[in-house]
Amino acid sequence: MIKRIIDISEPAYLHLKNKQLLIDKDNETVGSIPIEDLGVVVLENPQIVITQAVIIACQKNNVAVVFCDEKHLPYSLLLPVSDANTLHNKILRQQVEMTKSTKKRLWQQIVIHKIQSQTKTLARASKNTVQLERLATKVKSGDPENIEAQAAKKYWNLLFGNEFRRNIDEQGINSLLNYGYAIIRAMIARAIVGSGLHPSIGVFHKNQYNGLCLADDLMEPFRPWIDWLVFSFVMKNDNDDIQINQQTKAMFLQLLGESVLYNKKKMPLMVACHYLLSDFKRAFDESRFKLSYPEWPDQMALL
């Protein structure tokens, strides 16, 4: 079943009744959604009140609850850490014991997928792709030469021009990228927990203060999808309109339900991510396993 993604940006009271999420505004119920139908809930307004019963119900149904800050950007993510999978302890132990060589091999594959995805974004934007195509062939196990960073430097200049600088603290294009990446991160984190893995145990990213290291690893090849959405939006709008609003938020949230191809099977992106995590776990036991990622949706070229 395709899970729903909802964004609540106005003051509201969220409570639970008969396994339904009830949304009240001005003492009147204006919405009712079965908890089991939810996939991601984005809470943007600081005046939203949510009961503990709603939070627990969301956790039991593997619903990613995203809290936004005063800049309307996703700031924190709430996910369950147990009971998401009946084999949680066994799978978690395998994840912890993953060998260094396996991690380096997986990171190599992730970086290659990312650069290939960046190449497709550039191609759809009618930009030169030769430099990134060459870099994708040079990525070694563990990416010791940091080809990922080399590709990123060329990629941003090609996509948005030489004057553009990727800066998470800036507004405009950067703020749209931040929001889109955060939504993708929540989607991947939800799939990680649903697979019985722990999102803080990464392959490449390592930070004791980051509870989503694995999500940050696995989301890398999806970043260029967000870049394409932002590029398409920027090409159609004036600079004054490049900001986070209902239109731009909807653009990113709708992506999670877009149809993609995963191993030649058509399915929503959010569903494909669960298959991605199932395949990721196979790498624990298969030394020659090749990680597959969803294929770029053709309809995105028309956005």
Backbone as CSV, one residue per row, in Angstrom:
resi,resn,N_x,N_y,N_z,CA_x,CA_y,CA_z,C_x,C_y,C_z
1,MET,0.833,-1.195,0.000,0.000,0.000,0.000,0.870,1.249,0.000
2,ILE,0.500,2.222,-0.833,1.234,3.471,-0.891,0.918,4.295,0.353
3,LYS,1.942,4.668,1.089,1.766,5.454,2.302,1.586,6.933,1.966
4,ARG,0.838,7.622,2.813,0.560,9.030,2.578,1.609,9.918,3.225
5,ILE,1.885,11.038,2.570,2.802,12.042,3.102,1.990,13.307,3.344
6,ILE,1.926,13.781,4.583,1.140,14.983,4.862,2.028,16.060,5.478
7,ASP,1.686,17.302,5.158,2.410,18.462,5.672,1.406,19.350,6.400
8,ILE,1.673,19.631,7.675,0.777,20.482,8.472,1.527,21.766,8.790
9,SER,1.069,22.872,8.198,1.804,24.138,8.319,1.037,25.212,9.079
10,GLU,-0.143,24.872,9.602,-0.934,25.830,10.377,-1.104,25.329,11.807
11,PRO,-1.433,26.212,12.747,-1.671,25.767,14.127,-2.738,24.676,14.165
12,ALA,-2.482,23.621,14.915,-3.426,22.501,14.955,-3.202,21.682,16.216
13,TYR,-4.235,20.923,16.561,-4.157,19.991,17.692,-4.291,18.591,17.104
14,LEU,-3.262,17.759,17.271,-3.250,16.408,16.710,-3.466,15.397,17.827
15,HIS,-4.515,14.609,17.681,-4.794,13.596,18.695,-5.290,12.320,18.040
16,LEU,-5.439,11.290,18.855,-5.741,9.952,18.343,-7.111,9.487,18.810
17,LYS,-7.850,8.854,17.908,-9.130,8.257,18.253,-9.416,7.121,17.290
18,ASN,-9.638,5.927,17.857,-9.941,4.744,17.047,-8.896,4.519,15.949
19,LYS,-7.611,4.671,16.322,-6.488,4.468,15.420,-6.490,5.447,14.246
20,GLN,-7.145,6.573,14.441,-7.175,7.627,13.430,-6.449,8.863,13.960
21,LEU,-5.660,9.492,13.096,-5.069,10.773,13.440,-6.109,11.848,13.170
22,LEU,-6.517,12.553,14.223,-7.490,13.626,14.081,-6.761,14.969,14.120
23,ILE,-7.093,15.828,13.181,-6.494,17.157,13.080,-7.563,18.188,13.412
24,ASP,-7.376,18.869,14.542,-8.342,19.882,14.989,-7.784,21.283,14.786
25,LYS,-8.656,22.170,14.320,-8.331,23.592,14.202,-9.504,24.396,14.737
26,ASP,-9.201,25.307,15.662,-10.248,26.128,16.269,-11.348,25.257,16.874
27,ASN,-10.917,24.205,17.600,-11.838,23.297,18.309,-12.765,22.527,17.376
28,GLU,-12.365,22.375,16.137,-13.173,21.618,15.182,-12.269,20.654,14.418
29,THR,-12.703,19.382,14.293,-11.931,18.392,13.554,-12.066,18.637,12.058
30,VAL,-10.934,18.916,11.424,-10.951,19.234,9.989,-10.328,18.125,9.145
31,GLY,-9.764,17.116,9.817,-9.165,16.022,9.066,-9.049,14.768,9.894
32,SER,-9.167,13.609,9.241,-9.058,12.320,9.922,-8.367,11.337,8.975
33,ILE,-7.251,10.763,9.441,-6.457,9.872,8.591,-6.066,8.632,9.392
34,PRO,-6.305,7.431,8.869,-5.852,6.224,9.568,-4.336,6.250,9.757
35,ILE,-3.883,5.981,10.963,-2.449,5.994,11.245,-1.704,5.024,10.326
36,GLU,-2.306,3.880,10.064,-1.634,2.870,9.248,-1.439,3.300,7.801
37,ASP,-2.126,4.354,7.369,-1.977,4.849,5.999,-0.845,5.862,5.862
38,LEU,-0.285,6.301,6.989,0.713,7.365,6.960,2.120,6.823,6.726
39,GLY,2.915,7.616,6.008,4.311,7.285,5.806,5.222,8.339,6.400
40,VAL,4.910,9.613,6.106,5.693,10.736,6.608,4.742,11.851,7.014
41,VAL,4.980,12.425,8.200,4.207,13.570,8.673,5.181,14.716,8.928
42,VAL,4.971,15.839,8.245,5.831,17.008,8.404,5.086,18.058,9.218
43,LEU,5.649,18.431,10.373,5.034,19.414,11.264,5.832,20.705,11.182
44,GLU,5.213,21.753,10.645,5.965,22.969,10.365,5.676,24.115,11.326
45,ASN,4.452,24.199,11.829,4.079,25.354,12.641,4.447,25.144,14.111
46,PRO,5.052,26.145,14.777,5.439,25.997,16.187,4.245,25.903,17.131
47,GLN,3.045,26.218,16.649,1.849,26.160,17.487,1.085,24.845,17.337
48,ILE,1.707,23.873,16.694,1.090,22.551,16.600,1.258,21.826,17.930
49,VAL,0.173,21.249,18.416,0.190,20.451,19.646,-0.103,19.010,19.266
50,ILE,0.742,18.082,19.719,0.585,16.680,19.360,0.605,15.835,20.640
51,THR,-0.304,14.899,20.763,-0.381,14.086,21.972,0.626,12.933,21.919
52,GLN,0.933,12.428,23.104,1.849,11.292,23.177,1.256,10.077,22.474
53,ALA,-0.060,9.914,22.559,-0.712,8.771,21.915,-0.478,8.782,20.404
54,VAL,-0.509,9.965,19.808,-0.249,10.073,18.371,1.190,9.676,18.063
55,ILE,2.120,10.174,18.871,3.535,9.879,18.653,3.802,8.381,18.738
56,ILE,3.262,7.722,19.765,3.480,6.284,19.940,2.843,5.503,18.798
57,ALA,1.631,5.893,18.411,0.954,5.208,17.305,1.757,5.338,16.015
58,CYS,2.321,6.523,15.790,3.150,6.731,14.607,4.386,5.841,14.647
59,GLN,5.000,5.734,15.812,6.197,4.920,15.941,5.893,3.445,15.709
60,LYS,4.762,2.985,16.226,4.389,1.575,16.049,4.082,1.244,14.600
61,ASN,3.737,2.255,13.810,3.423,2.041,12.400,4.526,2.548,11.472
62,ASN,5.710,2.787,12.053,6.880,3.211,11.284,6.602,4.467,10.456
63,VAL,5.958,5.440,11.081,5.694,6.722,10.440,6.824,7.685,10.816
64,ALA,7.448,8.283,9.833,8.500,9.268,10.090,7.849,10.603,10.415
65,VAL,8.118,11.127,11.604,7.564,12.416,12.026,8.682,13.452,11.948
66,VAL,8.494,14.453,11.093,9.521,15.465,10.836,9.100,16.789,11.469
67,PHE,9.979,17.358,12.284,9.719,18.652,12.921,10.550,19.736,12.218
68,CYS,9.917,20.864,11.873,10.607,21.964,11.192,10.957,23.081,12.177
69,ASP,11.970,23.873,11.811,12.393,24.979,12.665,11.747,26.290,12.216
70,GLU,12.252,27.401,12.765,11.666,28.711,12.453,11.906,29.140,11.014
71,LYS,12.830,28.475,10.322,13.078,28.774,8.910,12.249,27.876,7.992
72,HIS,11.354,27.086,8.594,10.493,26.157,7.860,11.270,24.980,7.271
73,LEU,12.483,24.761,7.762,13.290,23.650,7.292,13.202,22.473,8.266
74,PRO,13.135,21.237,7.752,13.134,20.066,8.632,14.349,20.083,9.543
75,TYR,14.110,19.963,10.851,15.186,20.090,11.835,15.465,18.783,12.567
76,SER,14.421,18.022,12.852,14.613,16.752,13.552,13.639,15.712,13.021
77,LEU,13.986,14.455,13.276,13.210,13.337,12.749,12.989,12.321,13.855
78,LEU,11.738,11.894,14.015,11.382,10.931,15.053,11.067,9.591,14.407
79,LEU,11.799,8.544,14.860,11.638,7.196,14.315,11.740,6.175,15.444
80,PRO,11.110,5.006,15.270,11.259,3.950,16.285,12.629,3.301,16.185
81,VAL,13.129,2.769,17.280,14.426,2.095,17.261,14.291,0.622,17.639
82,SER,13.101,0.144,17.834,12.900,-1.270,18.136,11.529,-1.698,17.653
83,ASP,11.352,-3.017,17.541,10.076,-3.612,17.125,9.697,-3.286,15.694
84,ALA,10.610,-2.662,14.928,10.290,-2.391,13.526,10.488,-3.642,12.683
85,ASN,11.211,-4.606,13.220,11.492,-5.817,12.477,11.679,-6.944,13.486
86,THR,11.081,-8.103,13.195,11.129,-9.215,14.148,12.545,-9.765,14.312
87,LEU,13.431,-9.501,13.361,14.806,-9.975,13.457,15.761,-8.833,13.794
88,HIS,15.235,-7.844,14.496,16.000,-6.620,14.738,17.362,-6.899,15.358
89,ASN,17.428,-7.705,16.407,18.691,-7.944,17.106,19.718,-8.631,16.210
90,LYS,19.275,-9.617,15.449,20.188,-10.335,14.556,20.720,-9.407,13.467
91,ILE,19.824,-8.642,12.858,20.216,-7.746,11.772,21.130,-6.640,12.292
92,LEU,20.802,-6.119,13.460,21.620,-5.063,14.049,23.031,-5.568,14.339
93,ARG,23.144,-6.794,14.800,24.456,-7.371,15.086,25.275,-7.516,13.793
94,GLN,24.612,-7.922,12.711,25.290,-8.024,11.425,25.761,-6.653,10.939
95,GLN,24.935,-5.650,11.183,25.288,-4.295,10.761,26.515,-3.799,11.517
96,VAL,26.534,-4.041,12.828,27.659,-3.601,13.657,28.950,-4.313,13.259
97,GLU,28.830,-5.579,12.875,30.004,-6.393,12.563,30.420,-6.313,11.100
98,MET,29.812,-5.427,10.327,30.178,-5.282,8.918,31.665,-4.959,8.789
99,THR,32.369,-5.683,7.931,33.806,-5.503,7.798,34.149,-4.182,7.104
100,LYS,35.376,-3.726,7.349,35.844,-2.484,6.742,35.867,-2.595,5.225
101,SER,36.262,-3.749,4.706,36.325,-3.939,3.255,34.932,-3.880,2.631
102,THR,33.931,-4.424,3.336,32.553,-4.373,2.839,32.058,-2.937,2.807
103,LYS,32.359,-2.173,3.861,31.951,-0.774,3.904,32.593,0.026,2.771
104,LYS,33.878,-0.223,2.527,34.575,0.502,1.468,33.999,0.155,0.109
105,ARG,33.658,-1.104,-0.092,33.074,-1.540,-1.366,31.700,-0.925,-1.580
106,LEU,30.895,-0.880,-0.505,29.561,-0.287,-0.609,29.643,1.218,-0.872
107,TRP,30.587,1.884,-0.198,30.729,3.324,-0.409,31.157,3.622,-1.846
108,GLN,32.018,2.783,-2.394,32.413,2.940,-3.793,31.185,2.876,-4.702
109,GLN,30.312,1.909,-4.461,29.112,1.764,-5.283,28.169,2.954,-5.116
110,ILE,28.027,3.435,-3.882,27.145,4.578,-3.621,27.661,5.821,-4.352
111,VAL,28.963,6.055,-4.294,29.541,7.227,-4.959,29.361,7.135,-6.470
112,ILE,29.566,5.957,-7.021,29.369,5.776,-8.474,27.925,6.059,-8.851
113,HIS,26.988,5.527,-8.074,25.563,5.782,-8.337,25.264,7.282,-8.258
114,LYS,25.873,7.966,-7.283,25.623,9.394,-7.122,26.123,10.180,-8.327
115,ILE,27.344,9.894,-8.763,27.903,10.626,-9.898,27.130,10.319,-11.178
116,GLN,26.706,9.082,-11.338,25.884,8.735,-12.497,24.552,9.477,-12.458
117,SER,23.994,9.625,-11.274,22.749,10.369,-11.114,22.965,11.852,-11.400
118,GLN,24.097,12.391,-10.961,24.436,13.778,-11.269,24.570,13.973,-12.776
119,THR,25.147,12.990,-13.437,25.308,13.053,-14.886,23.960,13.121,-15.580
120,LYS,23.001,12.337,-15.085,21.663,12.355,-15.684,20.976,13.698,-15.462
121,THR,21.196,14.285,-14.293,20.619,15.602,-14.026,21.186,16.633,-15.000
122,LEU,22.491,16.604,-15.194,23.118,17.537,-16.125,22.608,17.325,-17.549
123,ALA,22.444,16.061,-17.926,21.961,15.767,-19.279,20.557,16.312,-19.486
124,ARG,19.695,16.156,-18.490,18.325,16.658,-18.601,18.301,18.180,-18.625
125,ALA,19.309,18.792,-18.011,19.401,20.251,-18.009,20.178,20.769,-19.220
126,SER,20.496,19.859,-20.146,21.237,20.203,-21.371,22.611,20.782,-21.058
127,LYS,23.273,20.210,-20.047,24.618,20.631,-19.662,25.636,19.571,-20.094
128,ASN,26.892,19.958,-20.150,27.957,19.043,-20.543,28.171,17.979,-19.464
129,THR,28.248,16.726,-19.868,28.370,15.617,-18.906,29.700,14.876,-18.990
130,VAL,30.565,15.267,-19.919,31.788,14.504,-20.184,32.671,14.372,-18.943
131,GLN,32.861,15.469,-18.212,33.762,15.439,-17.055,33.273,14.474,-15.979
132,LEU,31.969,14.476,-15.698,31.452,13.582,-14.661,31.436,12.132,-15.125
133,GLU,31.194,11.912,-16.401,31.222,10.549,-16.924,32.601,9.936,-16.723
134,ARG,33.638,10.734,-16.935,35.005,10.246,-16.742,35.289,9.980,-15.276
135,LEU,34.837,10.881,-14.393,35.095,10.715,-12.964,34.420,9.458,-12.409
136,ALA,33.247,9.126,-12.934,32.510,7.950,-12.440,33.304,6.665,-12.646
137,THR,34.164,6.645,-13.640,34.958,5.438,-13.929,36.215,5.347,-13.066
138,LYS,36.521,6.403,-12.313,37.759,6.456,-11.532,37.558,6.163,-10.044
139,VAL,36.311,5.924,-9.622,36.032,5.711,-8.202,36.543,4.333,-7.763
140,LYS,37.412,4.315,-6.769,37.958,3.058,-6.249,37.287,2.702,-4.922
141,SER,37.581,1.528,-4.421,37.008,1.063,-3.159,37.303,2.053,-2.046
142,GLY,36.255,2.544,-1.389,36.411,3.519,-0.317,36.593,4.940,-0.809
143,ASP,36.692,5.130,-2.116,36.908,6.452,-2.726,38.062,7.201,-2.062
144,PRO,39.276,6.607,-2.051,40.420,7.242,-1.370,40.837,8.567,-1.996
145,GLU,40.565,8.770,-3.273,40.941,10.007,-3.956,39.846,11.070,-3.871
146,ASN,38.781,10.748,-3.132,37.665,11.672,-2.935,37.114,12.183,-4.271
147,ILE,36.848,11.239,-5.154,36.265,11.573,-6.457,34.890,12.208,-6.278
148,GLU,34.211,11.819,-5.202,32.888,12.394,-4.930,32.974,13.916,-4.841
149,ALA,33.949,14.428,-4.094,34.105,15.878,-3.931,34.534,16.537,-5.233
150,GLN,35.402,15.877,-5.986,35.836,16.416,-7.268,34.652,16.558,-8.220
151,ALA,33.797,15.542,-8.219,32.622,15.574,-9.091,31.658,16.671,-8.655
152,ALA,31.492,16.828,-7.334,30.557,17.829,-6.811,30.968,19.237,-7.227
153,LYS,32.248,19.522,-7.159,32.736,20.859,-7.516,32.411,21.188,-8.966
154,LYS,32.648,20.247,-9.861,32.352,20.469,-11.279,30.843,20.493,-11.522
155,TYR,30.131,19.642,-10.825,28.684,19.486,-11.015,27.925,20.768,-10.694
156,TRP,28.208,21.390,-9.541,27.466,22.590,-9.158,27.715,23.735,-10.129
157,ASN,28.947,23.876,-10.576,29.246,24.937,-11.536,28.551,24.705,-12.874
158,LEU,28.491,23.460,-13.279,27.827,23.139,-14.538,26.318,23.333,-14.450
159,LEU,25.738,22.964,-13.317,24.280,23.004,-13.188,23.747,24.407,-12.953
160,PHE,24.320,25.117,-11.975,23.793,26.430,-11.602,24.711,27.604,-11.968
161,GLY,25.848,27.324,-12.595,26.743,28.401,-13.001,27.908,28.586,-12.045
162,ASN,28.947,29.250,-12.516,30.172,29.423,-11.730,29.990,30.279,-10.484
163,GLU,28.934,31.089,-10.449,28.719,31.970,-9.305,28.043,31.257,-8.135
164,PHE,27.466,30.084,-8.416,26.723,29.379,-7.356,27.668,28.709,-6.376
165,ARG,27.324,28.804,-5.089,28.057,28.126,-4.029,27.072,27.353,-3.168
166,ARG,27.350,26.085,-2.971,26.483,25.278,-2.120,26.757,25.631,-0.671
167,ASN,25.784,26.282,-0.011,25.938,26.741,1.362,24.619,26.509,2.091
168,ILE,24.634,25.651,3.105,23.391,25.279,3.779,22.764,26.436,4.543
169,ASP,23.541,27.506,4.781,23.021,28.631,5.550,22.431,29.743,4.677
170,GLU,22.548,29.607,3.376,22.039,30.640,2.482,20.603,30.349,2.068
171,GLN,19.910,31.406,1.619,18.526,31.283,1.183,18.474,31.000,-0.321
172,GLY,17.295,31.126,-0.895,17.140,30.906,-2.325,17.305,29.455,-2.705
173,ILE,18.116,29.208,-3.715,18.331,27.844,-4.209,18.797,26.925,-3.095
174,ASN,19.702,27.402,-2.262,20.236,26.560,-1.186,19.158,26.124,-0.199
175,SER,18.230,27.001,0.123,17.172,26.629,1.068,16.244,25.579,0.471
176,LEU,15.988,25.666,-0.832,15.160,24.647,-1.485,15.878,23.300,-1.481
177,LEU,17.166,23.323,-1.757,17.941,22.083,-1.724,17.921,21.482,-0.321
178,ASN,18.083,22.320,0.694,18.063,21.840,2.082,16.765,21.125,2.400
179,TYR,15.647,21.731,2.007,14.340,21.151,2.317,14.174,19.816,1.582
180,GLY,14.500,19.812,0.302,14.351,18.586,-0.474,15.206,17.455,0.050
181,TYR,16.455,17.758,0.398,17.340,16.727,0.939,16.795,16.178,2.260
182,ALA,16.232,17.047,3.086,15.707,16.613,4.388,14.535,15.645,4.204
183,ILE,13.712,15.890,3.197,12.584,14.994,2.931,13.087,13.628,2.466
184,ILE,14.065,13.631,1.579,14.651,12.369,1.117,15.308,11.630,2.276
185,ARG,15.979,12.384,3.141,16.647,11.790,4.303,15.634,11.096,5.206
186,ALA,14.490,11.732,5.416,13.443,11.129,6.250,12.909,9.856,5.617
187,MET,12.732,9.871,4.305,12.241,8.687,3.605,13.206,7.521,3.741
188,ILE,14.498,7.788,3.566,15.507,6.731,3.684,15.599,6.232,5.123
189,ALA,15.556,7.146,6.087,15.636,6.758,7.500,14.466,5.861,7.875
190,ARG,13.296,6.184,7.354,12.105,5.356,7.619,12.302,3.945,7.080
191,ALA,12.858,3.831,5.879,13.098,2.516,5.289,14.159,1.749,6.064
192,ILE,15.160,2.459,6.570,16.218,1.813,7.356,15.641,1.173,8.605
193,VAL,14.844,1.943,9.337,14.240,1.419,10.571,13.301,0.262,10.262
194,GLY,12.536,0.390,9.181,11.615,-0.677,8.803,12.313,-1.967,8.431
195,SER,13.580,-1.874,8.041,14.335,-3.064,7.647,15.027,-3.730,8.832
196,GLY,14.953,-3.086,10.009,15.594,-3.650,11.194,16.997,-3.151,11.427
197,LEU,17.497,-2.258,10.562,18.822,-1.669,10.727,18.744,-0.431,11.608
198,HIS,19.905,0.024,12.073,19.926,1.235,12.881,20.486,2.380,12.048
199,PRO,19.770,3.507,11.967,20.189,4.611,11.089,21.467,5.321,11.505
200,SER,21.936,5.119,12.745,23.131,5.838,13.203,24.436,5.139,12.836
201,ILE,24.357,3.867,12.402,25.561,3.101,12.077,25.801,3.177,10.579
202,GLY,26.683,4.079,10.180,26.884,4.345,8.771,27.933,3.480,8.104
203,VAL,28.019,3.656,6.786,29.036,3.001,5.974,30.247,3.913,5.835
204,PHE,30.000,5.185,5.514,31.067,6.174,5.350,30.938,7.304,6.362
205,HIS,29.730,7.862,6.504,29.527,8.961,7.440,29.693,8.463,8.874
206,LYS,30.486,9.192,9.658,30.727,8.832,11.054,30.712,10.092,11.897
207,ASN,29.749,10.167,12.797,29.656,11.336,13.678,28.855,10.926,14.901
208,GLN,29.457,11.032,16.069,28.778,10.587,17.283,27.534,11.413,17.596
209,TYR,27.434,12.589,16.996,26.282,13.450,17.235,25.224,13.334,16.135
210,ASN,25.472,12.470,15.156,24.543,12.285,14.048,23.858,10.935,14.187
211,GLY,22.552,10.956,14.413,21.808,9.713,14.579,21.344,9.105,13.274
212,LEU,21.715,9.720,12.124,21.235,9.236,10.826,22.387,9.056,9.835
213,CYS,23.506,8.544,10.312,24.673,8.379,9.437,24.383,7.466,8.249
214,LEU,23.698,6.359,8.490,23.406,5.433,7.390,22.452,6.074,6.380
215,ALA,21.504,6.846,6.876,20.596,7.554,5.969,21.372,8.538,5.106
216,ASP,22.352,9.217,5.708,23.169,10.166,4.954,24.005,9.457,3.891
217,ASP,24.414,8.218,4.176,25.138,7.432,3.173,24.228,7.067,2.002
218,LEU,23.119,6.426,2.331,22.279,5.837,1.296,21.489,6.858,0.486
219,MET,21.304,8.068,1.007,20.533,9.076,0.273,21.348,9.776,-0.809
220,GLU,22.680,9.616,-0.807,23.539,10.376,-1.720,23.105,10.295,-3.192
221,PRO,22.808,9.114,-3.731,22.410,9.057,-5.143,21.065,9.717,-5.435
222,PHE,20.281,10.013,-4.386,18.988,10.668,-4.600,19.103,12.192,-4.614
223,ARG,20.199,12.721,-4.126,20.357,14.177,-4.083,20.184,14.827,-5.459
224,PRO,20.761,14.258,-6.526,20.582,14.877,-7.841,19.124,14.904,-8.313
225,TRP,18.290,14.026,-7.783,16.866,14.085,-8.126,16.282,15.393,-7.587
226,ILE,16.662,15.725,-6.341,16.219,16.988,-5.747,16.798,18.170,-6.534
227,ASP,18.060,18.043,-6.927,18.708,19.108,-7.697,17.944,19.394,-8.983
228,TRP,17.464,18.323,-9.613,16.715,18.509,-10.860,15.398,19.236,-10.611
229,LEU,14.705,18.877,-9.552,13.456,19.558,-9.219,13.705,21.041,-8.976
230,VAL,14.762,21.349,-8.237,15.086,22.747,-7.940,15.492,23.484,-9.214
231,PHE,16.315,22.864,-10.034,16.739,23.488,-11.295,15.528,23.798,-12.169
232,SER,14.618,22.829,-12.289,13.425,23.023,-13.119,12.576,24.171,-12.584
233,PHE,12.454,24.230,-11.248,11.647,25.290,-10.630,12.293,26.647,-10.867
234,VAL,13.594,26.728,-10.694,14.308,27.996,-10.865,14.190,28.506,-12.293
235,MET,14.239,27.601,-13.255,14.152,27.999,-14.663,12.791,28.591,-15.018
236,LYS,11.772,28.255,-14.210,10.412,28.705,-14.518,9.959,29.870,-13.650
237,ASN,10.784,30.290,-12.693,10.360,31.316,-11.752,11.429,32.387,-11.578
238,ASP,10.973,33.581,-11.188,11.893,34.683,-10.902,12.619,34.423,-9.593
239,ASN,13.733,35.091,-9.406,14.515,34.920,-8.180,13.714,35.236,-6.927
240,ASP,12.754,36.176,-7.036,11.953,36.563,-5.873,11.043,35.438,-5.413
241,ASP,10.768,34.469,-6.297,9.855,33.376,-5.966,10.577,32.127,-5.475
242,ILE,11.901,32.170,-5.401,12.675,30.994,-4.996,12.723,30.937,-3.477
243,GLN,11.722,30.341,-2.894,11.632,30.238,-1.446,10.779,29.036,-1.074
244,ILE,10.842,28.657,0.183,10.045,27.528,0.657,8.621,27.998,0.909
245,ASN,7.682,27.432,0.174,6.272,27.740,0.350,5.466,26.479,0.034
246,GLN,4.163,26.606,-0.002,3.324,25.430,-0.229,3.622,24.772,-1.573
247,GLN,3.892,25.591,-2.582,4.173,25.055,-3.912,5.466,24.250,-3.940
248,THR,6.526,24.807,-3.382,7.802,24.104,-3.421,7.812,22.892,-2.495
249,LYS,7.148,22.991,-1.350,7.079,21.836,-0.453,6.327,20.685,-1.117
250,ALA,5.231,21.012,-1.787,4.442,19.983,-2.468,5.275,19.288,-3.543
251,MET,6.119,20.050,-4.213,6.975,19.503,-5.267,7.866,18.379,-4.725
252,PHE,8.427,18.589,-3.536,9.315,17.579,-2.946,8.525,16.416,-2.343
253,LEU,7.437,16.721,-1.680,6.648,15.665,-1.042,6.023,14.731,-2.074
254,GLN,5.618,15.275,-3.210,5.023,14.454,-4.261,6.027,13.483,-4.856
255,LEU,7.302,13.840,-4.785,8.339,12.974,-5.339,8.325,11.601,-4.676
256,LEU,8.017,11.542,-3.389,8.058,10.271,-2.664,7.056,9.259,-3.218
257,GLY,6.002,9.749,-3.842,4.999,8.858,-4.408,5.157,8.625,-5.896
258,GLU,6.174,9.246,-6.518,6.395,9.089,-7.953,6.778,7.648,-8.279
259,SER,6.364,7.191,-9.440,6.703,5.843,-9.892,8.136,5.791,-10.402
260,VAL,8.860,4.774,-9.968,10.244,4.565,-10.408,10.389,3.097,-10.821
261,LEU,11.518,2.790,-11.419,11.820,1.408,-11.758,12.899,0.899,-10.817
262,TYR,12.603,-0.192,-10.150,13.610,-0.812,-9.301,13.747,-2.260,-9.734
263,ASN,14.934,-2.594,-10.258,15.167,-3.927,-10.827,14.077,-4.293,-11.830
264,LYS,13.770,-3.303,-12.692,12.832,-3.451,-13.813,11.370,-3.566,-13.376
265,LYS,11.094,-3.291,-12.105,9.719,-3.310,-11.619,9.277,-1.896,-11.265
266,LYS,8.075,-1.521,-11.668,7.568,-0.177,-11.435,6.896,-0.111,-10.065
267,MET,7.244,0.923,-9.293,6.684,1.078,-7.954,6.929,2.499,-7.470
268,PRO,6.188,2.959,-6.438,6.441,4.298,-5.872,7.832,4.361,-5.257
269,LEU,8.426,5.539,-5.290,9.781,5.716,-4.756,9.880,5.273,-3.304
270,MET,8.882,5.604,-2.485,8.939,5.239,-1.074,8.977,3.720,-0.904
271,VAL,8.260,3.002,-1.754,8.266,1.538,-1.707,9.611,1.005,-2.192
272,ALA,10.144,1.621,-3.239,11.428,1.182,-3.791,12.539,1.283,-2.758
273,CYS,12.438,2.261,-1.869,13.471,2.430,-0.842,13.498,1.258,0.128
274,HIS,12.358,0.655,0.371,12.329,-0.522,1.239,13.015,-1.710,0.550
275,TYR,12.831,-1.829,-0.760,13.534,-2.867,-1.508,15.037,-2.586,-1.519
276,LEU,15.394,-1.314,-1.623,16.797,-0.926,-1.583,17.442,-1.398,-0.282
277,LEU,16.743,-1.208,0.838,17.302,-1.622,2.132,17.357,-3.135,2.266
278,SER,16.390,-3.824,1.680,16.432,-5.291,1.705,17.652,-5.800,0.959
279,ASP,17.944,-5.173,-0.179,19.121,-5.557,-0.939,20.402,-5.170,-0.219
280,PHE,20.364,-4.011,0.451,21.545,-3.543,1.181,21.980,-4.585,2.211
281,LYS,21.037,-5.219,2.865,21.367,-6.210,3.891,22.047,-7.449,3.304
282,ARG,21.807,-7.711,2.027,22.448,-8.868,1.389,23.956,-8.691,1.313
283,ALA,24.401,-7.440,1.320,25.837,-7.171,1.239,26.583,-7.678,2.467
284,PHE,25.867,-7.917,3.558,26.503,-8.436,4.763,27.093,-9.828,4.525
285,ASP,26.444,-10.602,3.634,26.831,-11.996,3.426,27.433,-12.272,2.053
286,GLU,27.188,-11.388,1.091,27.651,-11.638,-0.274,28.751,-10.644,-0.647
287,SER,29.969,-11.129,-0.763,31.113,-10.241,-0.985,31.073,-9.550,-2.343
288,ARG,30.429,-10.149,-3.311,30.396,-9.564,-4.653,29.052,-8.897,-4.954
289,PHE,28.288,-8.678,-3.949,26.957,-8.092,-4.150,27.063,-6.670,-4.685
290,LYS,26.227,-6.348,-5.685,26.178,-5.008,-6.258,24.876,-4.328,-5.863
291,LEU,25.005,-3.179,-5.248,23.848,-2.427,-4.761,23.123,-1.767,-5.940
292,SER,21.816,-1.954,-5.996,20.997,-1.345,-7.052,20.227,-0.165,-6.475
293,TYR,20.022,0.841,-7.306,19.228,2.003,-6.922,18.074,2.168,-7.891
294,PRO,16.981,2.778,-7.446,15.857,3.034,-8.363,16.319,3.833,-9.571
295,GLU,15.736,3.548,-10.713,16.083,4.249,-11.934,15.305,5.555,-12.026
296,TRP,15.927,6.518,-12.650,15.367,7.864,-12.789,13.993,7.817,-13.451
297,PRO,12.956,8.408,-12.840,11.623,8.416,-13.448,11.607,9.263,-14.716
298,ASP,11.134,8.702,-15.813,11.107,9.425,-17.085,10.272,10.693,-17.000
299,GLN,9.171,10.638,-16.219,8.280,11.795,-16.170,8.932,13.007,-15.523
300,MET,10.028,12.794,-14.762,10.672,13.931,-14.118,11.313,14.851,-15.143
301,ALA,11.591,14.340,-16.326,12.202,15.173,-17.361,11.232,16.224,-17.867
302,LEU,9.940,16.018,-17.584,8.919,16.920,-18.096,8.510,17.969,-17.090
303,LEU,9.078,17.917,-15.868,8.683,18.855,-14.831,9.088,20.277,-15.187
